[in-house]
């Protein structure tokens, strides 16, 4: 009985380790790409791609204006017009859940 319990405990540890490594590997990769230092009153393009196609996608922009957005396959694109100097951010979301945020310095 003790061998069976040790075997079960070992399998739980292995499964936890594999899941942990898979999760960390996914989060380490940046899916939201674009410039993080921009000049005020300039326009830049940001893309998000995590390999998943979303029906209810969207963008949140602070410190600027979302000029346009589009999606093709699993790639989503936002064009942002940055405002005056300071801090800004651009985030990709699925419904109300923000999947990734990129902080931007507006010079």
Beta strands, then each sheet from edge to edge (+ up, - down):
strand 1: 32-33
strand 2: 37-38
strand 3: 43-48
strand 4: 57-62
strand 5: 64-72
strand 6: 75-82
strand 7: 86-94
strand 8: 97-106
sheet 1: 1+ 3- 6+ 5-
sheet 2: 2+ 8+ 7- 4+
end
